[in-house]
């Protein structure tokens, strides 16, 4: 057992100070991998009453798990209450931390950290280090974002070892102990390299605040010889994050900054300008994108939709921001040229489009093929051709909900928000992509968490309607979840190639007796790459695995599990109709055999669009590179979802019994 977290005379260990800050921000689980430079700190983690340590099989998976922890926790923060009575509340709640060791450990985590940076998911990366050294102050850019946060923490060598430039393991062998820190600068919003206890608490608080303010990861090195150094505990009485992050005060930004009169005048002007355009429009609409979720303003977007009574659409990254209920105005997912024809036609003929939380990446916009003219586009911080950088979601959305009058708009296709018709085929025929995805529209339940890997599944799921309260996760820009306050089923749709990249942490799920449903699309390789380039090339093939033996192999503790195999449409329909399968009371694997050349319609449209833009052009290169970096990410994020869905549900039940 480690020493107590708090000391006498108002002191606390520096390592404990950091953990108390995380606990104050409602972090309850920390992911990571032990290493010799973070072991002492991990003693404090394991002995902390409010924190649970989850050791993953490798650092990359740990980073993805932290990303996922923050995302689902943030989505859960959009609701209050339980079940169907929940109401949106908003606010910034998602925050996570991942711990690695110096050098080899932190480098392994960097791909996951970079993904969080790209998709604006804040984390803290804590790096256990062997000691301190001179470092330049981090440059901080305040981007004003308010989203789930991940703190990256790595253990580092002792201060003496670094000053003397000892030739230590985990280094590059040339005395440059700052090489890894410099690598982190490109993929984190701020860095703190602790050298001494002087100012260390300030630095810890700073990188946490920057993570919230920029909605991106930050980086902290914690030398082994500082973990048990005493610091002033009274600082913990002052919150590290101001109340403004969840305030309902309309004169305060989530950063805690008061809005002065000059900024409010800009908000008033923009509101009047948007209202003028709105009144003149005959068929306006609202398009909801990723940053509405990241900034914790989905409750404000819902208020706007309800006030205006217009149809609303989402992008792939905005999917599940609001309930996909056609009776409430949901009209479909818009992805430019990739969109199904009825939804595409309905969206593009609207004459005014309020774009909330735009994040226009290639995947998220159909290779930038969205048809939204500047004269008919309002992005809140921009109106037509004019930009208003001082306007924030938290000020303009409530103003618009009061100012914009309800509109009677044209009816969209009645099929929008409903599952596509399942094509007829014999029961003994192999499952096709065209039949597979519509089947799940009927299987899903309220409050489900659905994950799709960045490949075939993310394209196939675009037009599957989500039930009330569902959370949908797909790392569309980079490729990648969180705590739930009540039990929720979690489903992961993943291809065989993707799962092979992150399969190790299936054992972590089993170790913690988690109960996901993994739907494995067994189509013998990288289908999405085949459809873009090299359809018959060997490099798009993968090794054949005996998937039905996977749960047994990883299940050393003999946790109850179930494995299903569907080789025909009839077998799949039978499994989906099975009440035991739907109950999701144990870890379940559903392997679905599919033809290696079959693909969802949206993926085929994407492939044609890439070809039209000249295959292997810079855009296509970006497309392929993004895929190669992101396949398999969602598999590992599933770990955190279940850790929090299941572990917190158990804790809640224990508290209720007491």
C-alpha positions in Angstrom: 0.0 0.0 0.0 1.2 3.5 -0.8 1.2 6.3 1.8 -2.0 8.3 2.4 -3.1 10.7 -0.3 -3.1 13.6 2.1 -0.4 14.6 4.6 -0.5 16.6 7.9 -0.2 20.4 8.1 -2.1 21.2 5.0 0.2 19.3 2.6 -0.4 16.7 -0.1 1.8 14.7 -2.4 2.2 16.3 -5.8 1.0 13.1 -7.4 -2.0 13.1 -5.1 -2.7 16.7 -6.0 -3.0 15.8 -9.6 -5.3 12.9 -8.8 -7.5 15.1 -6.6 -7.9 17.5 -9.5 -9.0 14.7 -11.8 -11.5 13.4 -9.2 -12.9 16.9 -8.8 -13.6 16.9 -12.5 -15.6 13.6 -12.2 -12.9 11.4 -13.7 -13.5 7.9 -12.2 -11.4 5.7 -14.4 -7.9 6.2 -15.7 -6.5 4.1 -18.5 -2.9 3.3 -19.3 -0.1 0.9 -19.2 2.4 0.5 -16.3 6.1 1.2 -16.9 9.1 1.7 -14.6 8.8 5.5 -14.7 5.2 5.6 -13.6 4.9 2.8 -11.1 5.1 4.9 -8.0 2.4 7.2 -9.3 0.3 4.2 -10.1 0.4 3.2 -6.4 -1.4 6.5 -5.7 -3.9 5.8 -8.5 -4.7 2.3 -7.2 -5.1 3.5 -3.6 -7.3 6.5 -4.5 -10.9 5.9 -3.2 -12.6 7.6 -6.1 -10.4 6.3 -9.0 -10.2 3.0 -10.7 -7.2 1.9 -12.7 -7.9 0.1 -16.0 -4.7 -1.3 -17.5 -5.0 -1.9 -21.2 -2.9 -4.2 -23.4 -0.9 -1.4 -25.0 -0.6 2.3 -24.9 -2.3 3.0 -28.3 -5.4 1.2 -27.1 -5.3 3.2 -23.8 -5.3 6.5 -25.7 -8.2 5.4 -27.8 -10.1 4.2 -24.6 -9.5 7.6 -23.0 -10.8 9.3 -26.2 -13.9 7.1 -26.0 -14.4 7.7 -22.3 -14.6 11.5 -22.8 -17.0 11.2 -25.8 -19.6 9.0 -24.2 -19.4 10.9 -21.0 -20.0 14.1 -22.9 -23.0 12.7 -24.8 -24.4 11.5 -21.5 -24.1 15.0 -20.1 -26.5 16.2 -22.7 -29.3 14.5 -20.8 -30.7 14.5 -17.3 -33.0 11.9 -15.7 -33.4 8.3 -16.8 -35.0 6.5 -19.7 -37.5 8.1 -22.0 -38.1 11.0 -19.6 -34.6 12.4 -20.0 -34.2 16.0 -21.1 -31.2 17.7 -22.6 -29.2 19.8 -20.3 -25.8 20.4 -22.0 -22.6 21.5 -20.4 -19.0 20.3 -20.5 -18.7 17.0 -18.7 -16.4 14.8 -20.8 -12.9 14.6 -19.4 -10.4 11.8 -19.3 -6.8 10.9 -18.5 -4.3 8.4 -19.8 -1.0 7.4 -18.2 2.0 6.1 -20.0 5.7 5.8 -19.4 8.5 7.9 -20.8 9.6 7.4 -24.4 8.5 4.0 -25.6 5.1 4.2 -23.9 4.2 7.8 -24.9 5.3 7.2 -28.5 2.9 4.2 -28.7 0.0 6.4 -27.5 0.6 9.2 -29.9 -1.6 8.0 -32.8 -4.6 7.9 -30.4 -3.7 11.4 -29.0 -3.4 12.8 -32.5 -6.8 11.4 -33.3 -8.3 13.2 -30.2 -6.5 16.4 -31.3 -7.9 16.2 -34.8 -11.5 15.6 -33.6 -11.4 18.1 -30.8 -11.6 15.6 -27.9 -9.7 17.1 -24.9 -7.5 14.7 -22.8 -4.6 14.8 -20.4 -1.7 12.6 -21.3 0.4 12.0 -18.1 3.9 10.7 -18.8 5.9 9.2 -16.0 9.4 10.4 -16.4 12.8 9.8 -14.8 13.5 13.4 -14.0 13.1 17.1 -14.9 15.1 19.4 -17.1 15.0 22.9 -18.6 12.0 23.4 -20.8 10.5 26.3 -22.6 7.1 27.5 -21.4 4.2 26.0 -23.5 2.5 28.3 -25.9 -1.2 28.2 -25.4 -3.8 29.2 -28.0 -7.3 29.8 -26.6 -9.7 28.5 -29.3 -12.7 28.9 -27.1 -14.0 25.3 -27.4 -15.8 23.6 -24.6 -15.9 19.8 -25.0 -15.0 16.5 -23.5 -11.4 16.6 -22.2 -8.6 14.1 -22.1 -5.4 14.6 -20.0 -2.4 12.7 -21.2 0.0 11.8 -18.3 3.4 10.1 -18.8 6.0 8.9 -16.3 9.5 10.4 -16.9 13.0 9.8 -15.4 14.3 11.6 -12.3 15.6 15.2 -12.5 19.2 14.2 -11.7 19.3 11.6 -14.5 18.1 14.2 -17.1 20.5 16.9 -16.0 23.5 14.6 -16.1 22.3 13.1 -19.5 22.7 9.6 -18.3 22.4 7.0 -21.1 19.1 5.4 -19.9 16.7 2.9 -21.4 13.6 4.2 -23.2 15.7 7.1 -24.6 17.2 7.6 -28.1 20.7 7.1 -26.7 21.9 10.6 -27.5 21.0 12.5 -24.3 18.0 14.3 -25.9 15.4 13.7 -23.2 13.2 16.4 -24.7 12.8 14.6 -28.1 9.5 13.0 -27.1 8.2 16.2 -25.6 8.9 18.0 -28.8 7.0 15.3 -30.7 4.0 15.9 -28.3 4.0 19.6 -29.1 2.4 19.0 -32.5 -0.5 17.0 -31.2 -1.4 18.6 -27.9 -2.7 22.1 -27.1 -0.3 22.7 -24.2 2.5 21.0 -22.4 3.9 21.1 -18.9 7.3 19.7 -18.1 7.6 19.5 -14.3 11.1 20.1 -12.9 10.4 21.1 -9.3 7.5 21.5 -7.0 7.8 25.3 -7.4 4.9 26.2 -9.6 4.0 22.6 -10.3 0.4 22.9 -9.1 0.0 26.0 -11.3 1.3 24.0 -14.3 -1.1 21.1 -13.6 -4.0 23.4 -13.3 -3.0 25.2 -16.5 -2.8 22.2 -18.8 -6.2 21.0 -17.4 -7.8 24.4 -18.2 -6.3 24.6 -21.7 -7.6 21.1 -22.4 -11.1 22.4 -21.6 -10.7 25.7 -23.4 -9.3 24.3 -26.6 -11.2 21.0 -26.6 -7.9 19.2 -27.3 -5.4 17.0 -25.5 -2.7 18.4 -23.3 0.6 16.8 -22.0 2.2 16.6 -18.6 5.4 15.0 -17.6 5.7 13.8 -14.0 9.2 12.9 -12.9 9.6 9.9 -10.5 11.3 12.0 -7.8 8.5 14.5 -7.6 5.5 12.1 -7.2 5.8 12.1 -3.4 7.0 15.7 -3.0 4.7 17.7 -0.6 2.8 20.7 -2.0 0.1 23.0 -0.6 -3.3 21.2 -0.4 -5.3 24.4 0.1 -5.3 25.1 -3.6 -7.7 22.2 -4.1 -10.4 24.3 -2.4 -10.4 26.5 -5.6 -12.0 24.8 -8.6 -9.6 24.4 -11.5 -12.5 24.9 -14.0 -14.7 28.0 -13.4 -18.4 27.5 -12.9 -18.9 29.2 -16.3 -18.3 25.9 -18.1 -21.8 24.8 -17.1 -23.4 28.1 -16.2 -26.9 29.2 -17.4 -25.8 32.8 -17.1 -26.2 34.2 -20.6 -23.7 37.0 -19.9 -20.9 34.5 -19.2 -19.0 32.3 -21.7 -18.2 28.7 -20.7 -14.6 29.8 -20.1 -15.9 31.9 -17.2 -15.3 35.1 -19.2 -18.0 37.8 -18.7 -19.5 39.1 -22.0 -19.0 42.8 -22.3 -21.4 45.3 -23.9 -19.4 45.5 -27.1 -19.6 41.7 -27.7 -23.3 41.7 -26.8 -23.9 44.4 -29.4 -22.3 42.1 -32.0 -24.5 39.2 -30.9 -27.6 41.5 -31.2 -26.5 42.6 -34.7 -25.9 39.1 -35.9 -29.2 37.9 -34.5 -31.0 40.7 -36.4 -29.2 39.9 -39.6 -30.0 36.1 -39.3 -33.6 37.0 -38.5 -33.9 39.1 -41.6 -32.7 36.3 -43.8 -34.9 33.8 -42.0 -38.0 35.9 -42.5 -37.3 36.2 -46.2 -36.6 32.4 -46.6 -39.4 30.1 -47.8 -37.9 26.8 -47.0 -35.1 27.1 -44.4 -33.4 24.2 -42.5 -30.8 23.4 -39.8 -27.7 21.2 -40.3 -26.1 19.9 -37.2 -22.4 18.9 -37.1 -19.8 17.6 -34.7 -18.9 20.8 -32.8 -22.5 21.1 -31.5 -21.7 17.9 -29.5 -18.1 18.8 -28.7 -19.1 22.2 -27.3 -21.9 20.8 -25.2 -24.6 22.8 -26.8 -27.0 20.2 -28.2 -29.6 21.3 -25.6 -29.5 24.8 -27.2 -29.7 23.3 -30.7 -32.8 21.4 -29.6 -34.4 24.6 -28.3 -33.7 26.2 -31.7 -35.2 23.3 -33.6 -38.3 23.3 -31.4 -38.7 27.0 -31.6 -38.5 27.2 -35.4 -40.3 23.9 -36.2 -38.2 23.3 -39.3 -36.7 20.1 -40.6 -33.2 19.4 -39.4 -30.4 17.3 -40.8 -27.1 16.1 -39.4 -23.7 15.3 -40.9 -22.0 11.9 -40.1 -20.1 13.5 -37.2 -23.3 15.2 -36.0 -25.3 11.9 -36.0 -27.2 11.4 -32.7 -26.7 15.1 -31.6 -30.5 15.1 -31.4 -33.0 12.2 -31.5 -33.6 11.0 -35.1 -37.3 11.3 -34.8 -39.1 12.3 -38.1 -42.1 13.5 -36.1 -39.8 16.0 -34.3 -38.3 17.2 -37.6 -35.4 14.9 -38.4 -35.0 14.6 -42.1 -31.8 12.6 -42.6 -28.0 12.6 -42.8 -26.4 14.9 -45.4 -23.0 14.0 -46.8 -22.9 15.9 -50.1 -22.7 13.5 -53.1 -22.7 10.4 -50.8 -26.2 11.2 -49.4 -29.1 9.0 -50.5 -30.9 10.7 -53.3 -34.2 11.6 -51.5 -32.4 13.2 -48.6 -29.9 15.0 -50.9 -32.6 16.5 -53.0 -34.7 17.6 -50.1 -31.7 19.3 -48.3 -30.3 21.0 -51.4 -33.5 22.6 -52.4 -33.8 24.5 -49.1 -33.1 28.2 -49.5 -31.5 29.0 -46.2 -29.2 26.6 -44.1 -28.2 27.3 -40.5 -25.1 25.2 -40.1 -24.4 24.5 -36.4 -21.0 23.3 -35.3 -19.5 22.8 -38.8 -16.5 20.5 -39.1 -16.0 20.1 -42.8 -13.5 17.3 -43.3 -13.4 15.1 -46.4 -15.2 12.1 -44.9 -17.7 14.4 -43.2 -18.7 16.3 -46.3 -18.5 13.7 -49.1 -15.1 14.8 -50.3 -16.2 18.5 -49.9 -19.1 18.0 -52.2 -21.8 19.6 -50.0 -24.0 22.0 -52.0 -24.3 25.0 -49.7 -23.8 28.4 -51.4 -22.4 31.2 -49.4 -25.5 33.4 -50.0 -27.7 30.7 -48.3 -25.3 29.6 -45.5 -25.3 30.8 -41.9 -22.6 29.3 -39.6 -23.5 31.5 -36.6 -20.0 33.0 -36.5 -20.4 33.8 -40.2 -23.5 35.0 -42.1 -23.2 34.7 -45.9 -19.8 36.4 -46.7 -19.3 38.1 -43.3 -17.5 36.7 -40.3 -18.1 37.5 -36.6 -15.4 35.7 -34.6 -16.5 37.1 -31.2 -19.9 35.4 -31.4 -20.2 32.1 -29.5 -22.7 29.2 -29.6 -23.7 30.0 -26.0 -24.8 33.5 -26.8 -26.2 33.3 -30.4 -28.3 30.1 -30.1 -30.5 31.2 -27.3 -30.9 34.6 -29.0 -32.0 32.9 -32.2 -34.4 30.6 -30.4 -36.2 33.7 -29.2 -36.0 35.7 -32.4 -36.7 33.2 -35.2 -40.4 32.6 -36.0 -41.7 29.1 -36.7 -41.8 28.2 -40.4 -44.2 25.9 -42.3 -41.7 24.2 -44.5 -42.0 21.7 -47.4 -42.5 18.1 -46.4 -39.5 15.8 -46.9 -39.5 12.2 -48.1 -41.6 10.2 -45.7 -38.8 7.6 -45.5 -36.3 10.0 -43.9 -35.5 8.8 -40.5 -36.9 5.4 -41.1 -35.1 2.2 -41.9 -34.7 1.4 -45.6 -36.8 -1.4 -46.9 -35.0 -4.8 -46.7 -34.6 -6.1 -50.2 -36.2 -9.5 -50.9 -33.8 -12.5 -51.1 -33.9 -16.2 -50.3 -33.3 -17.2 -46.6 -30.3 -19.4 -47.6 -28.5 -16.6 -49.5 -25.4 -15.0 -48.1 -26.1 -11.8 -46.2 -25.7 -8.7 -48.4 -24.8 -5.2 -47.3 -28.1 -3.9 -48.8 -30.1 -6.2 -46.5 -27.7 -6.2 -43.4 -28.0 -2.5 -42.4 -31.8 -2.0 -42.6 -32.2 -5.1 -40.3 -30.5 -3.2 -37.5 -33.0 -0.3 -37.6 -35.5 -2.7 -36.0 -33.1 -4.3 -33.5 -31.9 -1.1 -31.9 -33.4 0.1 -28.6 -33.7 3.4 -26.8 -30.5 4.6 -25.2 -28.2 2.2 -27.0 -24.6 3.2 -27.6 -23.6 2.3 -31.2 -20.0 2.3 -32.4 -18.9 1.9 -36.0 -15.3 1.6 -37.1 -14.0 4.0 -39.7 -14.5 1.7 -42.7 -17.4 -0.2 -44.2 -19.5 0.1 -41.0 -19.4 3.8 -40.8 -20.7 4.1 -44.4 -23.3 1.3 -43.9 -24.7 2.9 -40.8 -25.3 6.4 -42.2 -28.9 5.8 -43.0 -29.8 3.5 -40.1 -32.2 5.5 -37.9 -31.3 5.8 -34.3 -33.9 5.3 -31.5 -34.5 7.9 -28.8 -31.6 8.7 -26.6 -29.1 6.6 -28.6 -25.5 7.7 -28.8 -23.6 7.1 -32.1 -19.8 7.2 -32.2 -17.6 7.0 -35.3 -14.3 8.8 -35.6 -15.0 10.3 -39.0 -12.3 12.9 -39.3 -9.4 10.9 -37.7 -11.0 7.6 -37.2 -12.5 6.7 -32.9 -16.0 6.9 -25.5 -17.3 7.4 -21.5 -19.5 7.1 -18.6 -23.2 6.4 -18.6 -25.4 7.1 -15.6 -27.7 4.2 -16.3 -27.3 0.8 -18.0 -27.2 0.9 -21.8 -26.5 -1.7 -24.4 -23.4 -1.1 -26.4 -23.0 -2.4 -30.0 -19.9 -2.3 -32.0 -20.0 -2.8 -35.8 -16.5 -3.6 -37.0 -14.8 -5.3 -40.0 -12.4 -8.3 -39.7 -9.4 -6.2 -40.8 -10.2 -3.5 -38.2 -10.6 -5.9 -35.3 -7.3 -7.6 -36.0 -5.6 -4.2 -35.3 -6.9 -3.9 -31.7 -8.1 -7.3 -30.7 -5.8 -7.6 -27.7 -8.1 -5.6 -25.5 -11.0 -8.0 -26.0 -9.2 -9.6 -23.0 -9.6 -6.4 -21.0 -13.3 -6.4 -21.6 -13.6 -10.0 -20.4 -11.3 -9.3 -17.5 -13.8 -6.7 -16.3 -16.8 -8.8 -17.1 -18.2 -6.3 -19.6 -21.1 -7.1 -21.9 -20.8 -5.7 -25.4 -22.3 -7.0 -28.5 -19.6 -7.1 -31.2 -21.0 -7.5 -34.7 -18.1 -8.7 -36.9 -18.4 -8.1 -40.6 -16.3 -11.0 -41.9 -15.6 -10.1 -45.5 -12.0 -11.3 -45.8 -10.0 -8.1 -45.8 -10.1 -4.3 -46.3 -13.3 -3.8 -48.3 -13.2 0.0 -48.2 -9.6 0.1 -49.6 -10.6 -2.4 -52.3 -13.4 -0.1 -53.5 -11.0 2.8 -53.7 -7.9 1.2 -55.2 -6.5 -2.3 -55.7 -9.6 -4.4 -55.6 -7.7 -7.6 -56.4 -4.4 -6.7 -54.8 -2.9 -8.9 -52.1 -2.1 -5.9 -49.9 -5.9 -5.6 -49.2 -6.1 -9.2 -48.0 -5.7 -10.3 -44.4 -5.0 -13.5 -42.5 -7.9 -15.8 -41.9 -8.8 -16.1 -38.2 -11.1 -18.6 -36.4 -13.3 -15.9 -35.0 -15.6 -18.3 -33.2 -12.7 -19.3 -30.9 -11.8 -15.7 -30.1 -13.8 -15.3 -26.8 -12.6 -18.6 -25.6 -8.9 -17.8 -26.2 -9.1 -14.5 -24.4 -11.3 -15.8 -21.6 -8.9 -17.2 -19.0 -11.4 -16.6 -16.2 -14.2 -18.4 -17.9 -16.6 -15.4 -17.9 -20.0 -16.3 -19.5 -20.0 -15.4 -23.2 -21.9 -16.3 -26.3 -20.7 -16.5 -29.9 -23.0 -16.5 -32.9 -22.3 -17.2 -36.6 -24.6 -16.0 -39.4 -23.7 -17.4 -42.8 -27.1 -16.7 -44.4 -29.8 -14.1 -44.3 -32.1 -16.6 -42.5 -29.6 -17.3 -39.8 -29.1 -13.6 -39.2 -32.8 -12.9 -39.0 -33.2 -15.7 -36.5 -30.4 -14.3 -34.3 -31.8 -10.8 -34.3 -35.2 -12.1 -33.3 -33.7 -14.0 -30.3 -34.7 -12.4 -27.0 -31.6 -13.8 -25.3 -29.3 -12.1 -27.9 -31.2 -8.8 -27.5 -30.9 -9.0 -23.7 -27.1 -8.5 -23.9 -26.6 -9.9 -20.5 -23.1 -11.4 -21.4 -20.3 -10.6 -23.8 -21.5 -11.6 -27.2 -19.9 -11.9 -30.6 -21.9 -12.1 -33.8 -19.8 -13.1 -36.8 -21.6 -12.3 -40.1 -20.1 -13.8 -43.3 -20.2 -11.5 -46.3 -18.9 -11.5 -49.8 -15.5 -9.8 -50.1 -16.6 -7.6 -52.9 -19.9 -6.4 -51.4 -20.1 -2.9 -50.0 -22.7 -0.4 -48.7 -24.3 1.9 -51.2 -22.8 5.0 -49.5 -19.3 3.5 -49.7 -19.7 2.8 -53.4 -20.8 6.4 -53.9 -17.7 7.5 -52.0 -15.5 5.4 -54.2 -17.0 6.8 -57.4 -16.5 10.3 -56.1 -12.9 9.6 -55.3 -12.4 8.2 -58.8 -14.1 11.3 -60.3 -11.6 13.5 -58.4 -8.8 11.5 -60.0 -7.9 8.4 -58.0 -4.8 8.9 -55.9 -5.1 12.7 -56.1 -4.1 14.6 -53.0 -7.7 14.3 -51.7 -7.7 10.6 -52.3 -4.3 10.2 -50.7 -5.7 12.0 -47.6 -8.7 9.7 -47.7 -6.6 6.5 -47.8 -4.1 7.8 -45.2 -6.9 8.6 -42.9 -8.3 5.1 -43.3 -5.0 3.4 -42.7 -4.6 5.4 -39.5 -8.0 4.8 -38.1 -9.1 1.2 -38.8 -9.8 -0.6 -35.6 -10.0 2.5 -33.3 -13.6 2.0 -32.3 -12.9 -1.5 -31.2 -10.7 -0.3 -28.4 -13.0 2.6 -27.5 -15.6 0.0 -26.6 -13.6 -0.9 -23.6 -14.3 2.4 -21.9 -17.9 2.5 -22.7 -18.5 -0.8 -20.9 -16.3 0.0 -18.1 -18.5 3.0 -17.3 -21.8 1.6 -18.3 -21.3 -1.5 -16.3 -19.0 -0.4 -13.4 -21.0 2.7 -12.7 -24.3 0.9 -12.9 -23.0 -1.6 -10.3 -21.9 1.3 -8.1 -25.3 3.0 -8.4 -27.1 -0.2 -7.5 -24.8 -0.7 -4.4 -25.5 2.9 -3.3 -29.2 2.4 -3.7 -29.1 -0.8 -1.6 -27.3 1.0 1.1 
